[in-house]
Amino acid sequence: MSTPAGTARSLGTGVLGIVGLVALWWLAAVTVLADARVPTPDGVVASAVDDGWEFYSLHFGMTLQEAAVGFGYGTLAGLLVASLVLLLPFAEPVLMQVAVISYCVPLVAIAPVLFIVIGNPEEGQRSGTATALAALSVFFTTVVGTVLGLRSADRTSLDVVSVYGGGRLRQLVTVQLVAALPSILAALRIGAPAAVLGAILGEYVGGVQRGVALILKIAQQNVDVEQAWAVGIGCALLAGGCYALFGLIARLVTPWSRGAAS
């Protein structure tokens, strides 16, 4: 169980690491990478300040919306498929093959196909292509994490439910889902940043009026290095925030998984 002192120490170490990384970036930008169009941290910050909060909230808000909706669809589909694997063992080979295929198909290859099928979004609406790619990015990890978690359920507890007349569905709801919570949340912790990446890739295909990929394209066309770096760092912070959010949820919902008192 972590103590306040240990938490503070970890936080301090993380802050020092970030400060050291920024200092190293600054030093490299003004020395060995001076001719490589690598901006300094103050230049990136100045670009972000010039663009303003309204600019970033407009575009990042749309990307976050696409990622969140796709994350929800992908998670629900993954949970459904994993539950069917447990309830219908004979269907497991087919269902798991579908999950593996969804993971093996490169997103950059399937994105144009999805764009042709889904088409351009209406003005002010989220991109269907970006939402679909976000869902695909989450689906496989959710299926695998949920299946492993469901199969980790205590055999004795399952037998107790069976003795009292419960079937597979009752075992799944009362025992296996509870046992699988740590694995499910761990899978979602990985899937949340992946959903952000999937949404950005979907926006790159085209047809969007708002979104992170749009301003990255504009920055590239204008050779605006500072703005491109500012947007890239913003994407990293967004993905990292999603990862940290589900880490916090896991600590609150499943304290037993890390040895803490429930």
Order of alpha helices (4+ residues) and beta strands (2+ residues): alpha-alpha-alpha-alpha-alpha-alpha-alpha-alpha-alpha-alpha
